[in-house]
Amino acid sequence: MEEKMGLLDGLAGKVFESLGLGSGGNAQLLNAVISMLTNKQAGGLSGMVEAFQQKGLGDLMSSWISTGKNLPISPDQLRNGIGEERLRSLAQHAGVSEESASSQLSDLLPGLIDKLTPDGKLPDSSILEKGLEMLKGKI
């Protein structure tokens, strides 16, 4: 079991490095976010984009999707954008407090969404799902 966690942490570290976040990070939280972005019932990435727009945070999300600079998001804005229930679920899955999850996600989410949208637009949902499922299988 310890060997598997080391491998998981190593793969997650590579993902975090590719997002410019160094090698430290919570593999379980990353895995939970990927699950959220591939969850068709929750709307996936496009559902998250819509939720952010409805809560007045569309400019932040648009900056992450565009090819320009990613605007930062505060933990409180992130909590508002994804919602209390979803944040609670992500935190529980990752084994961290909601405060820790919102803080870590405010660092993780802009880079992750930026990497998932390299052309400055939302990719076809089936292609996105395949890519995220492959990544999830490696974490």
C-alpha positions in Angstrom: 0.0 0.0 0.0 2.8 2.4 0.9 4.5 1.7 -2.5 1.2 2.5 -4.3 0.9 5.8 -2.5 4.5 6.7 -3.4 3.7 6.0 -7.0 0.5 8.0 -6.8 2.3 10.9 -5.2 5.0 10.8 -7.9 2.5 10.9 -10.8 0.6 13.7 -9.1 3.8 15.5 -8.6 4.5 15.5 -12.3 1.0 16.8 -12.9 1.5 19.6 -10.4 4.9 20.4 -11.9 3.3 20.7 -15.4 0.9 23.2 -13.9 3.7 25.2 -12.5 2.8 24.3 -8.9 6.1 22.5 -8.0 6.0 18.8 -7.2 4.0 19.1 -3.9 0.3 18.6 -4.0 -2.5 16.4 -2.9 -3.0 13.5 -5.3 -6.4 12.7 -3.9 -7.6 16.3 -4.4 -6.4 16.3 -8.0 -8.1 13.0 -8.6 -11.3 14.4 -7.1 -11.2 17.4 -9.3 -10.6 15.3 -12.4 -13.7 13.2 -11.4 -15.7 16.3 -11.0 -14.7 17.6 -14.4 -15.7 14.3 -16.0 -19.0 13.9 -14.2 -21.7 14.3 -16.8 -24.4 14.5 -14.2 -22.7 17.6 -12.7 -22.1 19.1 -16.1 -18.4 18.5 -16.3 -16.1 21.4 -17.2 -18.8 23.2 -19.2 -21.1 22.9 -16.1 -18.4 24.4 -14.0 -17.9 27.3 -16.5 -21.6 28.0 -16.4 -21.7 27.9 -12.6 -18.8 30.4 -12.4 -20.6 32.7 -14.9 -23.9 32.5 -12.9 -22.0 33.6 -9.8 -20.3 36.6 -11.4 -17.0 34.8 -11.8 -17.1 34.3 -15.5 -14.2 36.7 -16.1 -11.9 34.5 -14.0 -12.9 31.3 -15.8 -12.6 33.0 -19.2 -9.0 34.0 -18.4 -8.2 30.4 -17.6 -9.7 29.1 -20.8 -8.2 31.9 -23.0 -4.6 31.8 -24.3 -3.7 34.9 -22.2 -2.7 35.3 -18.6 -4.7 33.4 -15.9 -6.3 35.6 -13.4 -5.9 34.5 -9.8 -8.8 33.3 -7.7 -9.1 33.6 -3.9 -10.2 30.6 -1.8 -13.5 32.4 -1.0 -14.2 33.1 -4.7 -13.5 29.5 -5.5 -15.8 28.3 -2.7 -18.5 30.5 -4.2 -17.8 29.4 -7.8 -17.9 25.6 -7.2 -20.4 25.7 -4.3 -20.3 24.6 -0.7 -21.6 21.1 -1.4 -19.1 20.3 -4.1 -16.2 21.8 -2.1 -17.2 19.7 0.9 -17.3 16.6 -1.3 -13.9 17.3 -2.8 -12.4 18.0 0.7 -13.8 14.7 2.1 -12.5 12.8 -0.9 -9.0 14.3 -0.4 -9.0 13.9 3.4 -8.5 17.6 4.0 -10.5 20.4 5.6 -12.7 22.6 3.4 -10.4 25.5 4.0 -7.4 23.6 2.9 -9.2 22.3 -0.2 -10.4 25.8 -1.2 -6.8 27.1 -0.7 -5.2 24.3 -2.7 -7.9 24.4 -5.4 -7.4 28.2 -5.9 -3.8 27.4 -6.8 -4.6 24.2 -8.8 -7.8 25.0 -10.8 -6.6 27.9 -13.0 -3.6 26.0 -14.3 -5.5 22.7 -14.8 -8.3 24.4 -16.8 -5.7 26.4 -18.7 -3.9 23.1 -19.7 -7.2 21.5 -20.6 -8.0 24.4 -23.0 -4.8 25.0 -24.9 -6.6 26.5 -27.9 -8.5 29.1 -25.8 -11.8 27.3 -26.0 -13.6 24.4 -24.4 -12.7 21.2 -26.1 -15.3 18.7 -27.3 -16.6 17.0 -24.1 -15.9 13.5 -25.3 -12.2 14.3 -26.0 -11.9 16.1 -22.7 -13.4 13.2 -20.9 -11.1 10.7 -22.5 -8.0 12.8 -21.7 -9.1 13.3 -18.1 -10.0 9.7 -17.6 -6.5 8.7 -18.9 -4.9 11.2 -16.5 -7.1 9.9 -13.7 -6.0 6.4 -14.4 -2.4 7.5 -13.8 -2.9 9.2 -10.5 
